[in-house]
Amino acid sequence: MPQLNVYLPDNLAKAVHLKAVSAGKTDAEYIIDIVAAHIHPTWTETYKTQVLGGWRGDPPVRPESALPEEREAW
């Protein structure tokens, strides 16, 4: 999932944080809801909670990439 960085003025960041806390969400979850509501107003709450921002826990552990195999030149 792509990651976006947004810079907000202090007063706006505090307002977002207070609204997120009152909704029982993280700041990111709250902002995702706002953006999703404007872009796709017909998305259900289930879709927003299970797909958008639905990752919970530690990131997956990825195995180290193997070196590319040597191939004969044409």
Steps between C-alpha positions, in 0.01 A plus 500: 500500500647840408590734780430873482659764719292808571611808688227676697512823697518433875143614569358277224708199612371544856140524377543182292650322799214601731239389247683168450518434874131578543422256214718232660739498206861581428574823318577302183175301520304821547667668201445187286128521581485864396683443172301186419171679568590773251638274229262204535195608699325167435765283671355316799642524850599133479703562185673796661592311817595166344680621188605862542733528794415143596855381567561426866814386674862483396597513135555163332848349507629460148766242416826630360504508125705230334770605259388482138598177333781504248375441146679433180523797267330464163 
